[in-house]
Amino acid sequence: MLEIKNRANGEILAALDTDTLAHMDLQEMSLSGADLKGMDLSGARLDHTDLSDADLSGANLQGAILWRAHFEGANLSGANLSKARIGCNRQSNAATLEGANLSGADLSSADLRYAIVSHANLSGAILTRADLCNADLHNSNLSGAKAHNALLIDANLREVDLSNADFRDCHLNGAILVKANLSGMILESDHKDDFSAMNLANLDGANMTGVHMHNISATDCIMRRVNLTDADLSNAVLSGTIMRNANVTNANFDGVELATVTMDFSNFSQALNAEIPDYKMNLR
């Protein structure tokens, strides 16, 4: 017999005739505030289950199915969520992790499509090859997160802290990064002559100081009022990008074609290696 207790008062929330929760069917259960710290829930069915405010720190949820589960305020720090099915191809079936603690969690190859992960702590999380298309991560902390080859197409990353995060070879096409903190973030590709992509992304007002954007494809982006101080944009493709009122002090534009970049009120005399077309020379 395995008892699941409330972490605060010890109340028994469920008594199950099993000695493990791995691969168990726990769908639609009310486990709010449960103490599941370090538990093995690998492959478990948790569809529609209420795990809000639960302690799942260090738990193994590898390959678990979490569609429409509720994890608001839950502690998932250090948890293994690799290959977990958290999101879905429609918003109504995705899980909610608003305000959850996912610091240091392993979300590699997890499905997070349309998932709500706003106001959450994902600092140091591993998101390599995760699918976060259309996910809502606004106001979350992803500082130091590692997300090689992740998909974040049309993701909401408004006001997210991505400082020093490693997002090599990611696809951020259409992502919303308004007022996000990308300082020190790595967005370049690991592969010679290959590109990370963030075409059509909205980076209005973002902090991009020291960002690594070498060889990135960032066409038709909105980069109004961005701070690109000390950024490396060498060999980036910025065709059609709006870079009005940007701070480009010491930003490296080596190999960047600026003919179609909107540069009004940006002082490119402070930029490095910028080949400015003659008809734009008076722009400040």
Residue pairs with C-beta under 8 A, 6 or more apart in sequence:
1 15
1 16
1 17
1 18
2 15
2 16
2 18
2 19
2 20
2 21
3 12
3 14
3 15
3 16
4 12
4 13
4 14
4 15
4 16
4 31
4 34
4 35
4 36
5 11
5 12
5 13
5 34
5 35
6 12
6 13
6 33
6 34
6 35
7 33
7 34
7 35
7 37
7 54
7 55
8 33
13 29
13 30
13 31
13 32
13 33
13 34
14 29
14 31
16 24
18 24
20 40
21 36
21 39
21 40
21 41
21 44
22 40
22 41
22 42
22 43
22 44
22 60
23 42
23 43
23 44
24 41
24 44
24 45
25 44
25 45
26 41
26 44
26 45
26 46
26 49
27 45
27 46
27 47
27 48
27 49
28 47
28 48
28 49
29 46
29 49
29 50
30 49
30 50
31 49
31 50
31 51
31 54
32 50
32 51
32 52
32 53
32 54
32 70
33 52
33 53
33 54
34 51
34 54
34 55
35 54
35 55
36 51
36 54
36 55
36 56
36 59
37 55
37 56
37 57
37 58
37 59
38 57
38 58
38 59
39 56
39 59
39 60
40 59
40 60
41 56
41 59
41 60
41 61
41 64
42 60
42 61
42 62
42 63
42 64
42 80
43 62
43 63
43 64
44 61
44 64
44 65
45 64
45 65
46 64
46 65
46 66
46 69
47 65
47 66
47 67
47 68
47 69
48 67
48 68
48 69
49 66
49 69
49 70
50 69
50 70
51 69
51 70
51 71
51 74
52 70
52 71
52 72
52 73
52 74
53 72
53 73
53 74
54 71
54 74
54 75
55 74
55 75
56 71
56 74
56 75
56 76
56 79
57 75
57 76
57 77
57 78
57 79
57 101
58 77
58 78
58 79
59 76
59 79
59 80
60 79
60 80
61 76
61 79
61 80
61 81
61 84
62 80
62 81
62 82
62 83
62 84
63 82
63 83
63 84
63 85
64 81
64 84
64 85
65 84
65 85
66 84
66 85
66 86
66 95
67 85
67 86
67 88
67 93
67 94
67 95
68 92
68 93
68 94
68 95
69 86
69 95
69 96
70 95
70 96
71 95
71 96
71 97
71 100
72 96
72 97
72 98
72 99
72 100
73 98
73 99
73 100
74 97
74 100
74 101
75 100
75 101
76 97
76 100
76 101
76 102
76 105
77 101
77 102
77 103
77 104
77 105
77 121
78 103
78 104
78 105
79 102
79 105
79 106
80 105
80 106
81 102
81 105
81 106
81 107
81 110
82 106
82 107
82 108
82 109
82 110
83 108
83 109
83 110
84 107
84 110
84 111
85 110
85 111
86 94
86 95
86 97
86 110
86 111
86 112
86 115
87 94
87 95
87 111
87 112
87 113
87 114
87 115
87 131
87 132
87 135
88 94
88 111
88 113
88 114
89 113
89 114
90 114
91 114
91 134
93 114
94 112
94 113
94 114
94 115
94 116
95 115
95 116
96 115
96 116
97 115
97 116
97 117
97 120
98 116
98 117
98 118
98 119
98 120
99 118
99 119
99 120
100 117
100 120
100 121
101 120
101 121
102 117
102 120
102 121
102 122
102 125
103 121
103 122
103 123
103 124
103 125
104 123
104 124
104 125
105 122
105 125
105 126
106 125
106 126
107 122
107 125
107 126
107 127
107 130
108 126
108 127
108 128
108 129
108 130
109 128
109 129
109 130
110 127
110 130
110 131
111 130
111 131
112 130
112 131
112 132
112 135
113 131
113 132
113 133
113 134
113 135
114 133
114 134
114 135
114 136
115 132
115 135
115 136
116 135
116 136
117 135
117 136
117 137
117 140
118 136
118 137
118 138
118 139
118 140
118 156
119 138
119 139
119 140
120 137
120 140
120 141
121 140
121 141
122 137
122 140
122 141
122 142
122 145
123 141
123 142
123 143
123 144
123 145
123 161
124 143
124 144
124 145
124 146
125 142
125 145
125 146
126 145
126 146
126 147
127 145
127 146
127 147
127 150
128 146
128 147
128 148
128 149
128 150
129 148
129 149
129 150
130 147
130 150
130 151
131 150
131 151
132 150
132 151
132 152
132 155
133 151
133 152
133 153
133 154
133 155
134 153
134 154
134 155
135 152
135 155
135 156
136 155
136 156
137 155
137 156
137 157
137 160
138 156
138 157
138 158
138 159
138 160
138 176
139 158
139 159
139 160
140 160
140 161
141 160
141 161
142 160
142 161
142 162
142 165
143 161
143 162
143 163
143 164
143 165
144 163
144 164
144 165
145 162
145 165
145 166
145 167
146 165
146 166
147 165
147 166
147 167
147 170
148 166
148 167
148 168
148 169
148 170
148 190
149 168
149 169
149 170
150 167
150 170
150 171
151 170
151 171
152 167
152 170
152 171
152 172
152 175
153 171
153 172
153 173
153 174
153 175
154 173
154 174
154 175
155 172
155 175
155 176
156 175
156 176
157 172
157 175
157 176
157 177
157 180
158 176
158 177
158 178
158 179
158 180
159 178
159 179
159 180
160 177
160 180
160 181
161 180
161 181
162 180
162 181
162 182
162 185
163 181
163 182
163 183
163 184
163 185
164 183
164 184
164 185
165 182
165 185
165 186
166 185
166 186
167 185
167 186
167 187
167 196
168 186
168 187
168 188
168 189
168 190
168 196
169 189
169 190
169 191
169 194
169 196
170 187
170 196
170 197
171 196
171 197
171 198
172 187
172 196
172 197
172 198
172 201
173 197
173 198
173 199
173 200
173 201
174 199
174 200
174 201
175 198
175 201
175 202
176 201
176 202
177 201
177 202
177 203
177 206
178 202
178 203
178 204
178 205
178 206
179 204
179 205
179 206
179 207
180 203
180 206
180 207
181 206
181 207
182 203
182 206
182 207
182 208
182 211
183 207
183 208
183 209
183 210
183 211
184 209
184 210
184 211
184 212
185 208
185 211
185 212
186 212
187 196
187 198
187 211
187 212
187 213
187 216
188 196
188 212
188 213
188 214
188 215
188 216
188 232
189 195
189 196
189 215
189 216
193 215
194 215
195 215
195 216
195 217
195 237
196 215
196 216
196 217
197 216
197 217
197 218
198 216
198 217
198 218
198 221
199 217
199 218
199 219
199 220
199 221
200 219
200 220
200 221
201 218
201 221
201 222
202 221
202 222
203 221
203 222
203 223
203 226
204 222
204 223
204 224
204 225
204 226
205 224
205 225
205 226
206 223
206 226
206 227
207 226
207 227
208 226
208 227
208 228
208 231
209 227
209 228
209 229
209 230
209 231
210 229
210 230
210 231
211 228
211 231
211 232
212 231
212 232
213 231
213 232
213 233
213 236
214 232
214 233
214 234
214 235
214 236
215 234
215 235
215 236
216 233
216 236
216 237
217 236
217 237
218 236
218 237
218 238
218 241
219 237
219 238
219 239
219 240
219 241
220 239
220 240
220 241
221 238
221 241
221 242
222 241
222 242
223 241
223 242
223 243
223 246
224 242
224 243
224 244
224 245
224 246
225 244
225 245
225 246
226 243
226 246
226 247
227 246
227 247
228 246
228 247
228 248
228 249
228 251
229 247
229 248
229 249
229 250
229 251
230 249
230 250
230 251
231 248
231 251
231 252
232 251
232 252
233 251
233 252
233 253
233 256
234 252
234 253
234 254
234 255
234 256
234 273
235 254
235 255
235 256
236 256
237 256
237 257
238 256
238 257
238 258
238 261
239 257
239 260
239 261
240 260
240 261
241 260
241 261
241 262
242 261
242 262
243 261
243 262
243 263
243 266
244 262
244 263
244 264
244 265
244 266
245 264
245 265
245 266
246 263
246 266
247 266
247 267
248 266
248 267
248 268
248 270
248 271
248 274
249 267
249 270
249 271
250 270
250 271
250 272
251 271
251 272
252 271
252 272
252 273
253 268
253 271
253 272
253 273
253 274
253 275
254 272
254 273
255 273
256 274
256 275
258 268
258 274
258 275
258 276
258 277
258 280
259 277
263 276
263 280
263 283
264 283
265 283
265 284
266 283
266 284
267 284
268 274
268 276
268 283
269 284
276 283
